[in-house]
Amino acid sequence: MSVYKYCMAGRGYTDEVVPVPVAAAPAIAAAPTGWRARAAEARAVAAQLQDPVTKQMMARIADSYDRLAGQSEGRPAPGRKSAAAR
């Protein structure tokens, strides 16, 4: 046994291959009504804002929530082809 393997074995490491767990998919499958409610809330906040840059940012956030709602319904995001169409 080499010194390296001896030291690593003393720390609990082995030569066996351990599968790395795959990260779970993001939970965008939440109810589309929840995403749409967030979009409506973001648009309501945007309507109250005075700064045009901040207002535009909130509008983009609302659009993103609408895209998430569409994806949770199984529709592809606008401007993207579905996997079947590729």
Sequence and secondary structure as in RCSB ss.txt:
>XXXX:A:sequence
MSVYKYCMAGRGYTDEVVPVPVAAAPAIAAAPTGWRARAAEARAVAAQLQDPVTKQMMARIADSYDRLAGQSEGR
PAPGRKSAAAR
>XXXX:A:secstr
  HHHHHHHHTT  SS          STTS HHHHHHHHHHHHHHHHH   HHHHHHHHHHHHHHHHHHHHHTT 
  TT   TTT 
